[in-house]
Amino acid sequence: MIELGLRNDVYRRPLATALDRLGLREGWRCVDVGAGGGGVSVALAEIVGRDGRVYAVDSDPAARDAAAAAAAPHAQVIAITQAGEDLLLPEPVDLAFCRFLLMHVADPVVVLRRMGRAARPGGWVVAQEPITSAGRVGGEPLSMPDAPHPDVGALLPALARDAGLEIVDAWAEAPAGVGPGPVTAYLAQLTEVSPGDDPVVLPPLVTVVARRPAVD
């Protein structure tokens, strides 16, 4: 399995599984849409190597700068300020990826469609989104009222289909824990409230591995 340098990322396992599923390798062109701090962009860059390229795209200029700083040792990472709804790259990519992005956009299908168009014919689109309300802290459901689509993961396969993509695989995975540890620390960072010793099941992350049709 692909080994990712995302040691503090509690959701790294479903990402590694997805990248293994599509066979990411040296020389690929990728785009990380909604790149945030650039951790995934850097992980992709380490796999595609110097002959590959990774576009780290985010609508927030501060996030773009953070991604550029994180990727400074990797000349193959190009940071761009751009909204997912406006995604336009200078070249087709082998992989268009997003995670925790569609829950925050106005129309997830529009973004998935733009990601599909950014991929070469037959290229890959991978989206990973949560079902927030399925997470639990001490048995109680989580909520994320500021996100327009906090449970978008529950609809993700249908949204990918509606965007004209061919679904190859889809699954859901949720880290769990109790007491001190990465799961508790992640939830405390996310909500700014520590769950203490309460048992935690983080929101399941739904992964969809899809392709742009070879002939549109």
C-alpha positions as CSV (number, residue, x, y, z in Angstrom):
1,M,0.0,0.0,0.0
2,I,1.1,3.6,-0.7
3,E,2.7,5.0,2.4
4,L,1.7,8.7,3.0
5,G,3.7,11.1,5.2
6,L,0.5,12.3,6.9
7,R,1.2,11.0,10.4
8,N,-1.1,13.4,12.1
9,D,-3.9,13.0,9.6
10,V,-6.5,10.6,11.2
11,Y,-8.1,10.1,7.8
12,R,-4.9,9.2,5.9
13,R,-5.9,5.5,5.6
14,P,-8.9,6.1,3.3
15,L,-6.7,8.4,1.2
16,A,-3.9,5.8,0.9
17,T,-6.5,3.2,-0.1
18,A,-7.9,5.4,-2.8
19,L,-4.5,6.2,-4.2
20,D,-3.6,2.5,-4.2
21,R,-6.9,1.8,-6.0
22,L,-6.1,4.0,-8.9
23,G,-2.4,3.3,-9.0
24,L,-0.9,6.8,-8.5
25,R,2.7,6.8,-9.6
26,E,5.6,8.9,-10.7
27,G,5.1,11.4,-13.5
28,W,1.4,11.9,-12.9
29,R,-0.3,15.4,-13.1
30,C,-2.7,16.0,-10.2
31,V,-4.8,18.8,-8.8
32,D,-5.7,19.0,-5.1
33,V,-8.9,21.2,-5.0
34,G,-9.5,22.9,-1.7
35,A,-5.8,22.2,-0.8
36,G,-6.0,24.1,2.6
37,G,-2.6,23.9,4.3
38,G,-1.2,21.7,1.5
39,G,-0.6,18.5,3.4
40,V,-2.3,16.3,0.8
41,S,-0.6,18.3,-2.0
42,V,2.8,17.5,-0.5
43,A,1.9,13.8,-0.1
44,L,0.9,13.6,-3.7
45,A,4.1,15.4,-4.8
46,E,6.2,12.9,-2.9
47,I,4.6,10.1,-4.9
48,V,4.5,11.7,-8.4
49,G,8.1,12.9,-8.0
50,R,10.0,15.6,-9.9
51,D,8.7,14.4,-13.2
52,G,5.1,14.9,-12.0
53,R,3.1,18.0,-11.1
54,V,0.6,18.9,-8.4
55,Y,-1.6,21.9,-8.6
56,A,-2.6,23.0,-5.0
57,V,-5.8,25.0,-5.6
58,D,-7.7,26.9,-2.9
59,S,-10.1,29.9,-3.1
60,D,-8.5,31.4,0.0
61,P,-5.3,33.3,-0.7
62,A,-4.0,32.6,2.8
63,A,-4.5,28.9,2.3
64,R,-2.8,29.2,-1.0
65,D,0.2,30.8,0.7
66,A,0.2,28.1,3.4
67,A,0.2,25.4,0.7
68,A,3.0,27.1,-1.1
69,A,5.0,27.3,2.1
70,A,4.4,23.6,3.0
71,A,5.4,22.6,-0.5
72,A,8.5,24.8,-0.8
73,P,10.9,21.8,-1.0
74,H,8.8,20.4,-3.9
75,A,9.3,22.3,-7.1
76,Q,6.6,20.2,-8.7
77,V,3.8,21.8,-6.6
78,I,2.2,24.9,-8.0
79,A,-0.2,26.8,-5.7
80,I,-3.1,28.6,-7.3
81,T,-5.9,30.8,-5.9
82,Q,-9.1,29.6,-7.5
83,A,-12.6,28.4,-6.5
84,G,-13.6,24.9,-7.3
85,E,-16.5,26.2,-9.3
86,D,-14.0,28.0,-11.5
87,L,-11.4,25.3,-11.8
88,L,-9.3,25.8,-14.9
89,L,-5.8,24.4,-15.3
90,P,-3.1,24.9,-17.9
91,E,-3.1,21.2,-18.7
92,P,-5.2,18.1,-18.2
93,V,-4.5,16.1,-15.1
94,D,-4.4,12.4,-14.4
95,L,-6.1,12.9,-11.0
96,A,-8.4,15.5,-9.7
97,F,-8.8,15.2,-5.9
98,C,-10.8,16.9,-3.2
99,R,-11.5,16.3,0.5
100,F,-13.7,18.2,3.0
101,L,-14.5,20.6,0.1
102,L,-17.9,19.8,-1.2
103,M,-19.5,20.2,2.2
104,H,-18.7,23.9,2.0
105,V,-19.6,24.9,-1.6
106,A,-22.9,26.1,-2.9
107,D,-23.4,23.3,-5.5
108,P,-21.2,20.2,-5.1
109,V,-22.2,18.8,-8.6
110,V,-20.8,22.0,-10.3
111,V,-17.5,21.4,-8.6
112,L,-17.4,17.7,-9.4
113,R,-18.2,18.5,-13.0
114,R,-15.3,21.0,-13.2
115,M,-13.0,18.5,-11.6
116,G,-14.1,15.9,-14.3
117,R,-13.3,18.4,-17.0
118,A,-9.9,19.1,-15.5
119,A,-9.0,15.4,-15.8
120,R,-7.9,14.0,-19.1
121,P,-10.4,11.6,-20.8
122,G,-10.2,8.4,-18.8
123,G,-8.5,10.3,-15.9
124,W,-9.4,9.9,-12.3
125,V,-11.6,12.0,-9.9
126,V,-11.4,11.1,-6.2
127,A,-13.7,12.9,-3.7
128,Q,-13.8,12.3,0.1
129,E,-16.6,13.9,2.1
130,P,-18.0,13.3,5.6
131,I,-21.4,12.3,7.0
132,T,-21.1,14.7,9.9
133,S,-24.2,13.8,11.8
134,A,-23.1,10.1,11.8
135,G,-20.2,11.0,14.1
136,R,-20.6,10.5,17.8
137,V,-19.2,12.0,21.0
138,G,-20.3,10.1,24.1
139,G,-23.1,8.6,21.9
140,E,-24.4,12.0,20.8
141,P,-24.5,13.1,17.1
142,L,-22.1,15.7,15.9
143,S,-23.2,18.8,14.0
144,M,-21.5,21.4,11.8
145,P,-24.1,24.2,11.4
146,D,-21.8,26.5,9.4
147,A,-21.4,24.0,6.6
148,P,-24.0,24.2,3.8
149,H,-23.8,20.4,3.2
150,P,-22.5,18.7,6.4
151,D,-23.8,15.3,5.4
152,V,-22.8,15.5,1.7
153,G,-20.9,12.3,2.0
154,A,-24.2,10.4,2.2
155,L,-25.0,11.7,-1.3
156,L,-21.5,11.6,-2.8
157,P,-21.9,8.6,-5.2
158,A,-25.1,10.0,-6.6
159,L,-23.5,13.5,-7.0
160,A,-20.5,12.0,-8.8
161,R,-22.9,10.2,-11.2
162,D,-24.9,13.4,-11.7
163,A,-21.6,15.2,-12.6
164,G,-21.1,12.7,-15.5
165,L,-18.4,10.6,-13.9
166,E,-18.1,6.8,-14.0
167,I,-17.9,5.4,-10.5
168,V,-15.3,2.7,-10.0
169,D,-15.4,2.3,-6.2
170,A,-17.0,3.9,-3.2
171,W,-16.8,3.2,0.6
172,A,-17.1,4.8,4.0
173,E,-14.6,4.7,6.9
174,A,-14.5,6.4,10.3
175,P,-11.7,6.6,12.9
176,A,-12.7,6.0,16.5
177,G,-11.1,6.3,19.9
178,V,-11.5,7.1,23.6
179,G,-9.3,9.2,25.9
180,P,-6.0,10.9,24.8
181,G,-4.9,10.2,21.3
182,P,-5.1,11.4,17.7
183,V,-8.9,11.0,17.4
184,T,-9.6,13.1,20.5
185,A,-7.0,15.7,19.5
186,Y,-8.5,16.0,16.0
187,L,-12.0,16.5,17.3
188,A,-10.8,19.1,19.8
189,Q,-9.1,21.0,17.0
190,L,-12.2,20.7,14.8
191,T,-14.7,21.9,17.4
192,E,-12.4,23.8,19.9
193,V,-14.0,21.7,22.6
194,S,-12.1,18.7,24.0
195,P,-14.3,15.5,24.4
196,G,-12.2,14.5,27.4
197,D,-12.6,10.8,28.1
198,D,-15.9,10.4,26.1
199,P,-15.8,7.8,23.4
200,V,-15.5,9.3,19.9
201,V,-16.5,8.1,16.5
202,L,-15.4,10.7,13.9
203,P,-17.7,11.3,11.0
204,P,-17.5,8.6,8.4
205,L,-15.5,9.8,5.4
206,V,-17.1,8.6,2.2
207,T,-14.7,8.1,-0.7
208,V,-15.7,7.9,-4.3
209,V,-13.2,6.8,-6.9
210,A,-14.4,7.8,-10.3
211,R,-13.3,8.4,-13.9
212,R,-14.0,10.9,-16.5
213,P,-15.5,8.9,-19.4
214,A,-12.9,8.2,-22.2
215,V,-15.4,9.7,-24.6
216,D,-17.6,12.5,-23.3
